[in-house]
Amino acid sequence: MSLAEAGRFPTQVEAELAKHQLQHAGIPSFTFDEGLNSVFGGGGLAWVRLMVAPEELEAAVAVLTKDGEAG
């Protein structure tokens, strides 16, 4: 299964909030690199990526940018 990046977030908390927005909109998503983000203290050295299926990308970006969440 290939995935597309819907957004990048400086902290795991922000990525999880965005993931919940997508879940509420019925769009499954996955976070990547959250382990690296916490290793570096979440200071933006390793951004957390929010990934969706390619066919869901346009809808996911619309949901996230509607509320100013996409990084």
mmCIF file of the N, C-alpha and C atoms, coordinates in Angstrom:
data_MODEL
# 
_entry.id   MODEL 
# 
loop_
_atom_site.group_PDB 
_atom_site.id 
_atom_site.type_symbol 
_atom_site.label_atom_id 
_atom_site.label_alt_id 
_atom_site.label_comp_id 
_atom_site.label_asym_id 
_atom_site.label_entity_id 
_atom_site.label_seq_id 
_atom_site.pdbx_PDB_ins_code 
_atom_site.Cartn_x 
_atom_site.Cartn_y 
_atom_site.Cartn_z 
_atom_site.occupancy 
_atom_site.B_iso_or_equiv 
_atom_site.pdbx_formal_charge 
_atom_site.auth_seq_id 
_atom_site.auth_comp_id 
_atom_site.auth_asym_id 
_atom_site.auth_atom_id 
_atom_site.pdbx_PDB_model_num 
ATOM 1   N N  . MET A 1 1  ? 0.847   -1.176 0.000  1.00 0.00 ? 1  MET A N  1 
ATOM 2   C CA . MET A 1 1  ? 0.000   0.000  0.000  1.00 0.00 ? 1  MET A CA 1 
ATOM 3   C C  . MET A 1 1  ? 0.893   1.239  0.000  1.00 0.00 ? 1  MET A C  1 
ATOM 4   N N  . SER A 1 2  ? 0.684   2.109  -0.959 1.00 0.00 ? 2  SER A N  1 
ATOM 5   C CA . SER A 1 2  ? 1.448   3.356  -0.970 1.00 0.00 ? 2  SER A CA 1 
ATOM 6   C C  . SER A 1 2  ? 0.657   4.423  -0.221 1.00 0.00 ? 2  SER A C  1 
ATOM 7   N N  . LEU A 1 3  ? 1.384   5.366  0.342  1.00 0.00 ? 3  LEU A N  1 
ATOM 8   C CA . LEU A 1 3  ? 0.765   6.440  1.100  1.00 0.00 ? 3  LEU A CA 1 
ATOM 9   C C  . LEU A 1 3  ? 1.272   7.782  0.599  1.00 0.00 ? 3  LEU A C  1 
ATOM 10  N N  . ALA A 1 4  ? 0.492   8.819  0.836  1.00 0.00 ? 4  ALA A N  1 
ATOM 11  C CA . ALA A 1 4  ? 0.863   10.175 0.446  1.00 0.00 ? 4  ALA A CA 1 
ATOM 12  C C  . ALA A 1 4  ? 0.872   11.050 1.700  1.00 0.00 ? 4  ALA A C  1 
ATOM 13  N N  . GLU A 1 5  ? 1.770   12.021 1.710  1.00 0.00 ? 5  GLU A N  1 
ATOM 14  C CA . GLU A 1 5  ? 1.891   12.897 2.867  1.00 0.00 ? 5  GLU A CA 1 
ATOM 15  C C  . GLU A 1 5  ? 0.838   14.004 2.821  1.00 0.00 ? 5  GLU A C  1 
ATOM 16  N N  . ALA A 1 6  ? -0.010  14.030 3.842  1.00 0.00 ? 6  ALA A N  1 
ATOM 17  C CA . ALA A 1 6  ? -1.053  15.051 3.928  1.00 0.00 ? 6  ALA A CA 1 
ATOM 18  C C  . ALA A 1 6  ? -0.575  16.268 4.716  1.00 0.00 ? 6  ALA A C  1 
ATOM 19  N N  . GLY A 1 7  ? 0.437   16.095 5.549  1.00 0.00 ? 7  GLY A N  1 
ATOM 20  C CA . GLY A 1 7  ? 0.955   17.204 6.328  1.00 0.00 ? 7  GLY A CA 1 
ATOM 21  C C  . GLY A 1 7  ? 2.135   16.799 7.182  1.00 0.00 ? 7  GLY A C  1 
ATOM 22  N N  . ARG A 1 8  ? 2.872   17.811 7.641  1.00 0.00 ? 8  ARG A N  1 
ATOM 23  C CA . ARG A 1 8  ? 3.997   17.609 8.564  1.00 0.00 ? 8  ARG A CA 1 
ATOM 24  C C  . ARG A 1 8  ? 3.766   18.503 9.773  1.00 0.00 ? 8  ARG A C  1 
ATOM 25  N N  . PHE A 1 9  ? 4.128   17.978 10.940 1.00 0.00 ? 9  PHE A N  1 
ATOM 26  C CA . PHE A 1 9  ? 3.846   18.694 12.176 1.00 0.00 ? 9  PHE A CA 1 
ATOM 27  C C  . PHE A 1 9  ? 5.073   18.684 13.076 1.00 0.00 ? 9  PHE A C  1 
ATOM 28  N N  . PRO A 1 10 ? 5.336   19.796 13.764 1.00 0.00 ? 10 PRO A N  1 
ATOM 29  C CA . PRO A 1 10 ? 6.532   19.882 14.593 1.00 0.00 ? 10 PRO A CA 1 
ATOM 30  C C  . PRO A 1 10 ? 6.478   19.034 15.857 1.00 0.00 ? 10 PRO A C  1 
ATOM 31  N N  . THR A 1 11 ? 5.284   18.630 16.277 1.00 0.00 ? 11 THR A N  1 
ATOM 32  C CA . THR A 1 11 ? 5.163   17.790 17.472 1.00 0.00 ? 11 THR A CA 1 
ATOM 33  C C  . THR A 1 11 ? 4.187   16.652 17.213 1.00 0.00 ? 11 THR A C  1 
ATOM 34  N N  . GLN A 1 12 ? 4.332   15.617 18.009 1.00 0.00 ? 12 GLN A N  1 
ATOM 35  C CA . GLN A 1 12 ? 3.433   14.475 17.897 1.00 0.00 ? 12 GLN A CA 1 
ATOM 36  C C  . GLN A 1 12 ? 2.016   14.866 18.302 1.00 0.00 ? 12 GLN A C  1 
ATOM 37  N N  . VAL A 1 13 ? 1.889   15.764 19.254 1.00 0.00 ? 13 VAL A N  1 
ATOM 38  C CA . VAL A 1 13 ? 0.561   16.203 19.705 1.00 0.00 ? 13 VAL A CA 1 
ATOM 39  C C  . VAL A 1 13 ? -0.197  16.863 18.555 1.00 0.00 ? 13 VAL A C  1 
ATOM 40  N N  . GLU A 1 14 ? 0.468   17.757 17.823 1.00 0.00 ? 14 GLU A N  1 
ATOM 41  C CA . GLU A 1 14 ? -0.190  18.424 16.695 1.00 0.00 ? 14 GLU A CA 1 
ATOM 42  C C  . GLU A 1 14 ? -0.579  17.421 15.615 1.00 0.00 ? 14 GLU A C  1 
ATOM 43  N N  . ALA A 1 15 ? 0.304   16.452 15.357 1.00 0.00 ? 15 ALA A N  1 
ATOM 44  C CA . ALA A 1 15 ? 0.005   15.427 14.356 1.00 0.00 ? 15 ALA A CA 1 
ATOM 45  C C  . ALA A 1 15 ? -1.198  14.591 14.784 1.00 0.00 ? 15 ALA A C  1 
ATOM 46  N N  . GLU A 1 16 ? -1.284  14.247 16.057 1.00 0.00 ? 16 GLU A N  1 
ATOM 47  C CA . GLU A 1 16 ? -2.407  13.451 16.545 1.00 0.00 ? 16 GLU A CA 1 
ATOM 48  C C  . GLU A 1 16 ? -3.713  14.236 16.473 1.00 0.00 ? 16 GLU A C  1 
ATOM 49  N N  . LEU A 1 17 ? -3.668  15.535 16.757 1.00 0.00 ? 17 LEU A N  1 
ATOM 50  C CA . LEU A 1 17 ? -4.869  16.353 16.628 1.00 0.00 ? 17 LEU A CA 1 
ATOM 51  C C  . LEU A 1 17 ? -5.361  16.372 15.181 1.00 0.00 ? 17 LEU A C  1 
ATOM 52  N N  . ALA A 1 18 ? -4.428  16.513 14.243 1.00 0.00 ? 18 ALA A N  1 
ATOM 53  C CA . ALA A 1 18 ? -4.791  16.499 12.825 1.00 0.00 ? 18 ALA A CA 1 
ATOM 54  C C  . ALA A 1 18 ? -5.327  15.125 12.422 1.00 0.00 ? 18 ALA A C  1 
ATOM 55  N N  . LYS A 1 19 ? -4.718  14.079 12.957 1.00 0.00 ? 19 LYS A N  1 
ATOM 56  C CA . LYS A 1 19 ? -5.179  12.723 12.663 1.00 0.00 ? 19 LYS A CA 1 
ATOM 57  C C  . LYS A 1 19 ? -6.616  12.541 13.131 1.00 0.00 ? 19 LYS A C  1 
ATOM 58  N N  . HIS A 1 20 ? -6.948  13.095 14.277 1.00 0.00 ? 20 HIS A N  1 
ATOM 59  C CA . HIS A 1 20 ? -8.322  13.004 14.786 1.00 0.00 ? 20 HIS A CA 1 
ATOM 60  C C  . HIS A 1 20 ? -9.290  13.780 13.902 1.00 0.00 ? 20 HIS A C  1 
ATOM 61  N N  . GLN A 1 21 ? -8.846  14.905 13.357 1.00 0.00 ? 21 GLN A N  1 
ATOM 62  C CA . GLN A 1 21 ? -9.701  15.649 12.422 1.00 0.00 ? 21 GLN A CA 1 
ATOM 63  C C  . GLN A 1 21 ? -10.021 14.789 11.205 1.00 0.00 ? 21 GLN A C  1 
ATOM 64  N N  . LEU A 1 22 ? -9.000  14.118 10.685 1.00 0.00 ? 22 LEU A N  1 
ATOM 65  C CA . LEU A 1 22 ? -9.216  13.261 9.512  1.00 0.00 ? 22 LEU A CA 1 
ATOM 66  C C  . LEU A 1 22 ? -10.122 12.090 9.876  1.00 0.00 ? 22 LEU A C  1 
ATOM 67  N N  . GLN A 1 23 ? -9.903  11.521 11.035 1.00 0.00 ? 23 GLN A N  1 
ATOM 68  C CA . GLN A 1 23 ? -10.744 10.401 11.474 1.00 0.00 ? 23 GLN A CA 1 
ATOM 69  C C  . GLN A 1 23 ? -12.203 10.851 11.553 1.00 0.00 ? 23 GLN A C  1 
ATOM 70  N N  . HIS A 1 24 ? -12.436 12.029 12.088 1.00 0.00 ? 24 HIS A N  1 
ATOM 71  C CA . HIS A 1 24 ? -13.795 12.566 12.187 1.00 0.00 ? 24 HIS A CA 1 
ATOM 72  C C  . HIS A 1 24 ? -14.423 12.749 10.799 1.00 0.00 ? 24 HIS A C  1 
ATOM 73  N N  . ALA A 1 25 ? -13.568 13.054 9.802  1.00 0.00 ? 25 ALA A N  1 
ATOM 74  C CA . ALA A 1 25 ? -14.046 13.226 8.423  1.00 0.00 ? 25 ALA A CA 1 
ATOM 75  C C  . ALA A 1 25 ? -14.126 11.900 7.673  1.00 0.00 ? 25 ALA A C  1 
ATOM 76  N N  . GLY A 1 26 ? -13.798 10.796 8.343  1.00 0.00 ? 26 GLY A N  1 
ATOM 77  C CA . GLY A 1 26 ? -13.875 9.482  7.718  1.00 0.00 ? 26 GLY A CA 1 
ATOM 78  C C  . GLY A 1 26 ? -12.674 9.132  6.857  1.00 0.00 ? 26 GLY A C  1 
ATOM 79  N N  . ILE A 1 27 ? -11.541 9.792  7.096  1.00 0.00 ? 27 ILE A N  1 
ATOM 80  C CA . ILE A 1 27 ? -10.329 9.550  6.308  1.00 0.00 ? 27 ILE A CA 1 
ATOM 81  C C  . ILE A 1 27 ? -9.301  8.851  7.187  1.00 0.00 ? 27 ILE A C  1 
ATOM 82  N N  . PRO A 1 28 ? -8.975  7.590  6.891  1.00 0.00 ? 28 PRO A N  1 
ATOM 83  C CA . PRO A 1 28 ? -7.948  6.894  7.670  1.00 0.00 ? 28 PRO A CA 1 
ATOM 84  C C  . PRO A 1 28 ? -6.574  7.532  7.441  1.00 0.00 ? 28 PRO A C  1 
ATOM 85  N N  . SER A 1 29 ? -5.771  7.606  8.501  1.00 0.00 ? 29 SER A N  1 
ATOM 86  C CA . SER A 1 29 ? -4.437  8.185  8.366  1.00 0.00 ? 29 SER A CA 1 
ATOM 87  C C  . SER A 1 29 ? -3.480  7.498  9.331  1.00 0.00 ? 29 SER A C  1 
ATOM 88  N N  . PHE A 1 30 ? -2.199  7.726  9.093  1.00 0.00 ? 30 PHE A N  1 
ATOM 89  C CA . PHE A 1 30 ? -1.142  7.112  9.880  1.00 0.00 ? 30 PHE A CA 1 
ATOM 90  C C  . PHE A 1 30 ? -0.077  8.163  10.150 1.00 0.00 ? 30 PHE A C  1 
ATOM 91  N N  . THR A 1 31 ? 0.528   8.122  11.340 1.00 0.00 ? 31 THR A N  1 
ATOM 92  C CA . THR A 1 31 ? 1.640   9.027  11.618 1.00 0.00 ? 31 THR A CA 1 
ATOM 93  C C  . THR A 1 31 ? 2.955   8.282  11.441 1.00 0.00 ? 31 THR A C  1 
ATOM 94  N N  . PHE A 1 32 ? 3.926   8.982  10.869 1.00 0.00 ? 32 PHE A N  1 
ATOM 95  C CA . PHE A 1 32 ? 5.272   8.446  10.670 1.00 0.00 ? 32 PHE A CA 1 
ATOM 96  C C  . PHE A 1 32 ? 6.266   9.365  11.365 1.00 0.00 ? 32 PHE A C  1 
ATOM 97  N N  . ASP A 1 33 ? 7.332   8.797  11.857 1.00 0.00 ? 33 ASP A N  1 
ATOM 98  C CA . ASP A 1 33 ? 8.472   9.517  12.434 1.00 0.00 ? 33 ASP A CA 1 
ATOM 99  C C  . ASP A 1 33 ? 8.195   10.098 13.811 1.00 0.00 ? 33 ASP A C  1 
ATOM 100 N N  . GLU A 1 34 ? 7.110   9.664  14.460 1.00 0.00 ? 34 GLU A N  1 
ATOM 101 C CA . GLU A 1 34 ? 6.845   10.192 15.792 1.00 0.00 ? 34 GLU A CA 1 
ATOM 102 C C  . GLU A 1 34 ? 7.922   9.786  16.794 1.00 0.00 ? 34 GLU A C  1 
ATOM 103 N N  . GLY A 1 35 ? 8.542   8.636  16.589 1.00 0.00 ? 35 GLY A N  1 
ATOM 104 C CA . GLY A 1 35 ? 9.632   8.202  17.470 1.00 0.00 ? 35 GLY A CA 1 
ATOM 105 C C  . GLY A 1 35 ? 10.848  9.105  17.349 1.00 0.00 ? 35 GLY A C  1 
ATOM 106 N N  . LEU A 1 36 ? 11.186  9.489  16.145 1.00 0.00 ? 36 LEU A N  1 
ATOM 107 C CA . LEU A 1 36 ? 12.309  10.410 15.937 1.00 0.00 ? 36 LEU A CA 1 
ATOM 108 C C  . LEU A 1 36 ? 12.008  11.773 16.523 1.00 0.00 ? 36 LEU A C  1 
ATOM 109 N N  . ASN A 1 37 ? 10.770  12.185 16.424 1.00 0.00 ? 37 ASN A N  1 
ATOM 110 C CA . ASN A 1 37 ? 10.383  13.485 16.956 1.00 0.00 ? 37 ASN A CA 1 
ATOM 111 C C  . ASN A 1 37 ? 10.574  13.519 18.466 1.00 0.00 ? 37 ASN A C  1 
ATOM 112 N N  . SER A 1 38 ? 10.205  12.459 19.158 1.00 0.00 ? 38 SER A N  1 
ATOM 113 C CA . SER A 1 38 ? 10.331  12.452 20.616 1.00 0.00 ? 38 SER A CA 1 
ATOM 114 C C  . SER A 1 38 ? 11.786  12.292 21.052 1.00 0.00 ? 38 SER A C  1 
ATOM 115 N N  . VAL A 1 39 ? 12.611  11.611 20.239 1.00 0.00 ? 39 VAL A N  1 
ATOM 116 C CA . VAL A 1 39 ? 14.032  11.465 20.563 1.00 0.00 ? 39 VAL A CA 1 
ATOM 117 C C  . VAL A 1 39 ? 14.690  12.834 20.603 1.00 0.00 ? 39 VAL A C  1 
ATOM 118 N N  . PHE A 1 40 ? 14.313  13.694 19.684 1.00 0.00 ? 40 PHE A N  1 
ATOM 119 C CA . PHE A 1 40 ? 14.904  15.029 19.606 1.00 0.00 ? 40 PHE A CA 1 
ATOM 120 C C  . PHE A 1 40 ? 14.122  16.054 20.424 1.00 0.00 ? 40 PHE A C  1 
ATOM 121 N N  . GLY A 1 41 ? 13.204  15.615 21.237 1.00 0.00 ? 41 GLY A N  1 
ATOM 122 C CA . GLY A 1 41 ? 12.462  16.514 22.093 1.00 0.00 ? 41 GLY A CA 1 
ATOM 123 C C  . GLY A 1 41 ? 11.312  17.234 21.427 1.00 0.00 ? 41 GLY A C  1 
ATOM 124 N N  . GLY A 1 42 ? 10.985  16.859 20.203 1.00 0.00 ? 42 GLY A N  1 
ATOM 125 C CA . GLY A 1 42 ? 9.857   17.476 19.522 1.00 0.00 ? 42 GLY A CA 1 
ATOM 126 C C  . GLY A 1 42 ? 10.099  18.918 19.140 1.00 0.00 ? 42 GLY A C  1 
ATOM 127 N N  . GLY A 1 43 ? 11.363  19.309 19.016 1.00 0.00 ? 43 GLY A N  1 
ATOM 128 C CA . GLY A 1 43 ? 11.689  20.692 18.712 1.00 0.00 ? 43 GLY A CA 1 
ATOM 129 C C  . GLY A 1 43 ? 11.742  21.005 17.234 1.00 0.00 ? 43 GLY A C  1 
ATOM 130 N N  . GLY A 1 44 ? 11.134  20.191 16.395 1.00 0.00 ? 44 GLY A N  1 
ATOM 131 C CA . GLY A 1 44 ? 11.102  20.483 14.977 1.00 0.00 ? 44 GLY A CA 1 
ATOM 132 C C  . GLY A 1 44 ? 12.274  19.912 14.189 1.00 0.00 ? 44 GLY A C  1 
ATOM 133 N N  . LEU A 1 45 ? 13.182  19.194 14.848 1.00 0.00 ? 45 LEU A N  1 
ATOM 134 C CA . LEU A 1 45 ? 14.305  18.593 14.130 1.00 0.00 ? 45 LEU A CA 1 
ATOM 135 C C  . LEU A 1 45 ? 13.851  17.407 13.285 1.00 0.00 ? 45 LEU A C  1 
ATOM 136 N N  . ALA A 1 46 ? 12.841  16.715 13.738 1.00 0.00 ? 46 ALA A N  1 
ATOM 137 C CA . ALA A 1 46 ? 12.264  15.599 12.991 1.00 0.00 ? 46 ALA A CA 1 
ATOM 138 C C  . ALA A 1 46 ? 10.751  15.769 13.022 1.00 0.00 ? 46 ALA A C  1 
ATOM 139 N N  . TRP A 1 47 ? 10.195  16.232 11.940 1.00 0.00 ? 47 TRP A N  1 
ATOM 140 C CA . TRP A 1 47 ? 8.760   16.482 11.869 1.00 0.00 ? 47 TRP A CA 1 
ATOM 141 C C  . TRP A 1 47 ? 7.989   15.172 11.815 1.00 0.00 ? 47 TRP A C  1 
ATOM 142 N N  . VAL A 1 48 ? 6.813   15.157 12.389 1.00 0.00 ? 48 VAL A N  1 
ATOM 143 C CA . VAL A 1 48 ? 5.921   13.999 12.320 1.00 0.00 ? 48 VAL A CA 1 
ATOM 144 C C  . VAL A 1 48 ? 5.090   14.141 11.052 1.00 0.00 ? 48 VAL A C  1 
ATOM 145 N N  . ARG A 1 49 ? 5.110   13.094 10.224 1.00 0.00 ? 49 ARG A N  1 
ATOM 146 C CA . ARG A 1 49 ? 4.366   13.125 8.961  1.00 0.00 ? 49 ARG A CA 1 
ATOM 147 C C  . ARG A 1 49 ? 3.026   12.421 9.131  1.00 0.00 ? 49 ARG A C  1 
ATOM 148 N N  . LEU A 1 50 ? 2.007   13.021 8.559  1.00 0.00 ? 50 LEU A N  1 
ATOM 149 C CA . LEU A 1 50 ? 0.667   12.433 8.566  1.00 0.00 ? 50 LEU A CA 1 
ATOM 150 C C  . LEU A 1 50 ? 0.388   11.918 7.159  1.00 0.00 ? 50 LEU A C  1 
ATOM 151 N N  . MET A 1 51 ? 0.190   10.616 7.048  1.00 0.00 ? 51 MET A N  1 
ATOM 152 C CA . MET A 1 51 ? 0.080   9.957  5.761  1.00 0.00 ? 51 MET A CA 1 
ATOM 153 C C  . MET A 1 51 ? -1.333  9.419  5.544  1.00 0.00 ? 51 MET A C  1 
ATOM 154 N N  . VAL A 1 52 ? -1.766  9.484  4.273  1.00 0.00 ? 52 VAL A N  1 
ATOM 155 C CA . VAL A 1 52 ? -3.082  8.971  3.873  1.00 0.00 ? 52 VAL A CA 1 
ATOM 156 C C  . VAL A 1 52 ? -2.922  8.206  2.560  1.00 0.00 ? 52 VAL A C  1 
ATOM 157 N N  . ALA A 1 53 ? -3.955  7.462  2.196  1.00 0.00 ? 53 ALA A N  1 
ATOM 158 C CA . ALA A 1 53 ? -3.967  6.804  0.891  1.00 0.00 ? 53 ALA A CA 1 
ATOM 159 C C  . ALA A 1 53 ? -3.969  7.882  -0.189 1.00 0.00 ? 53 ALA A C  1 
ATOM 160 N N  . PRO A 1 54 ? -3.275  7.649  -1.304 1.00 0.00 ? 54 PRO A N  1 
ATOM 161 C CA . PRO A 1 54 ? -3.198  8.659  -2.362 1.00 0.00 ? 54 PRO A CA 1 
ATOM 162 C C  . PRO A 1 54 ? -4.564  9.160  -2.830 1.00 0.00 ? 54 PRO A C  1 
ATOM 163 N N  . GLU A 1 55 ? -5.543  8.282  -2.889 1.00 0.00 ? 55 GLU A N  1 
ATOM 164 C CA . GLU A 1 55 ? -6.869  8.698  -3.354 1.00 0.00 ? 55 GLU A CA 1 
ATOM 165 C C  . GLU A 1 55 ? -7.605  9.562  -2.316 1.00 0.00 ? 55 GLU A C  1 
ATOM 166 N N  . GLU A 1 56 ? -7.110  9.614  -1.096 1.00 0.00 ? 56 GLU A N  1 
ATOM 167 C CA . GLU A 1 56 ? -7.702  10.435 -0.029 1.00 0.00 ? 56 GLU A CA 1 
ATOM 168 C C  . GLU A 1 56 ? -6.950  11.751 0.176  1.00 0.00 ? 56 GLU A C  1 
ATOM 169 N N  . LEU A 1 57 ? -5.839  11.952 -0.541 1.00 0.00 ? 57 LEU A N  1 
ATOM 170 C CA . LEU A 1 57 ? -4.964  13.099 -0.287 1.00 0.00 ? 57 LEU A CA 1 
ATOM 171 C C  . LEU A 1 57 ? -5.673  14.438 -0.443 1.00 0.00 ? 57 LEU A C  1 
ATOM 172 N N  . GLU A 1 58 ? -6.372  14.628 -1.540 1.00 0.00 ? 58 GLU A N  1 
ATOM 173 C CA . GLU A 1 58 ? -7.033  15.911 -1.782 1.00 0.00 ? 58 GLU A CA 1 
ATOM 174 C C  . GLU A 1 58 ? -8.048  16.234 -0.683 1.00 0.00 ? 58 GLU A C  1 
ATOM 175 N N  . ALA A 1 59 ? -8.843  15.250 -0.300 1.00 0.00 ? 59 ALA A N  1 
ATOM 176 C CA . ALA A 1 59 ? -9.840  15.456 0.748  1.00 0.00 ? 59 ALA A CA 1 
ATOM 177 C C  . ALA A 1 59 ? -9.166  15.718 2.095  1.00 0.00 ? 59 ALA A C  1 
ATOM 178 N N  . ALA A 1 60 ? -8.084  14.995 2.374  1.00 0.00 ? 60 ALA A N  1 
ATOM 179 C CA . ALA A 1 60 ? -7.369  15.175 3.645  1.00 0.00 ? 60 ALA A CA 1 
ATOM 180 C C  . ALA A 1 60 ? -6.771  16.574 3.744  1.00 0.00 ? 60 ALA A C  1 
ATOM 181 N N  . VAL A 1 61 ? -6.128  17.027 2.703  1.00 0.00 ? 61 VAL A N  1 
ATOM 182 C CA . VAL A 1 61 ? -5.539  18.368 2.701  1.00 0.00 ? 61 VAL A CA 1 
ATOM 183 C C  . VAL A 1 61 ? -6.636  19.422 2.867  1.00 0.00 ? 61 VAL A C  1 
ATOM 184 N N  . ALA A 1 62 ? -7.775  19.210 2.229  1.00 0.00 ? 62 ALA A N  1 
ATOM 185 C CA . ALA A 1 62 ? -8.884  20.144 2.374  1.00 0.00 ? 62 ALA A CA 1 
ATOM 186 C C  . ALA A 1 62 ? -9.356  20.217 3.817  1.00 0.00 ? 62 ALA A C  1 
ATOM 187 N N  . VAL A 1 63 ? -9.468  19.077 4.475  1.00 0.00 ? 63 VAL A N  1 
ATOM 188 C CA . VAL A 1 63 ? -9.892  19.053 5.873  1.00 0.00 ? 63 VAL A CA 1 
ATOM 189 C C  . VAL A 1 63 ? -8.869  19.775 6.752  1.00 0.00 ? 63 VAL A C  1 
ATOM 190 N N  . LEU A 1 64 ? -7.599  19.480 6.539  1.00 0.00 ? 64 LEU A N  1 
ATOM 191 C CA . LEU A 1 64 ? -6.558  20.055 7.389  1.00 0.00 ? 64 LEU A CA 1 
ATOM 192 C C  . LEU A 1 64 ? -6.351  21.553 7.140  1.00 0.00 ? 64 LEU A C  1 
ATOM 193 N N  . THR A 1 65 ? -6.422  21.986 5.903  1.00 0.00 ? 65 THR A N  1 
ATOM 194 C CA . THR A 1 65 ? -6.191  23.394 5.627  1.00 0.00 ? 65 THR A CA 1 
ATOM 195 C C  . THR A 1 65 ? -7.409  24.249 5.973  1.00 0.00 ? 65 THR A C  1 
ATOM 196 N N  . LYS A 1 66 ? -8.555  23.642 6.020  1.00 0.00 ? 66 LYS A N  1 
ATOM 197 C CA . LYS A 1 66 ? -9.777  24.353 6.425  1.00 0.00 ? 66 LYS A CA 1 
ATOM 198 C C  . LYS A 1 66 ? -9.605  24.963 7.801  1.00 0.00 ? 66 LYS A C  1 
ATOM 199 N N  . ASP A 1 67 ? -8.924  24.233 8.687  1.00 0.00 ? 67 ASP A N  1 
ATOM 200 C CA . ASP A 1 67 ? -8.720  24.688 10.063 1.00 0.00 ? 67 ASP A CA 1 
ATOM 201 C C  . ASP A 1 67 ? -7.288  25.169 10.305 1.00 0.00 ? 67 ASP A C  1 
ATOM 202 N N  . GLY A 1 68 ? -6.506  25.314 9.222  1.00 0.00 ? 68 GLY A N  1 
ATOM 203 C CA . GLY A 1 68 ? -5.154  25.827 9.364  1.00 0.00 ? 68 GLY A CA 1 
ATOM 204 C C  . GLY A 1 68 ? -4.191  24.878 10.054 1.00 0.00 ? 68 GLY A C  1 
ATOM 205 N N  . GLU A 1 69 ? -4.401  23.560 9.930  1.00 0.00 ? 69 GLU A N  1 
ATOM 206 C CA . GLU A 1 69 ? -3.585  22.600 10.632 1.00 0.00 ? 69 GLU A CA 1 
ATOM 207 C C  . GLU A 1 69 ? -2.423  22.048 9.826  1.00 0.00 ? 69 GLU A C  1 
ATOM 208 N N  . ALA A 1 70 ? -2.517  22.018 8.509  1.00 0.00 ? 70 ALA A N  1 
ATOM 209 C CA . ALA A 1 70 ? -1.492  21.349 7.698  1.00 0.00 ? 70 ALA A CA 1 
ATOM 210 C C  . ALA A 1 70 ? -0.185  22.118 7.777  1.00 0.00 ? 70 ALA A C  1 
ATOM 211 N N  . GLY A 1 71 ? 0.887   21.338 7.907  1.00 0.00 ? 71 GLY A N  1 
ATOM 212 C CA . GLY A 1 71 ? 2.197   21.962 8.023  1.00 0.00 ? 71 GLY A CA 1 
ATOM 213 C C  . GLY A 1 71 ? 2.927   22.012 6.711  1.00 0.00 ? 71 GLY A C  1 
# 
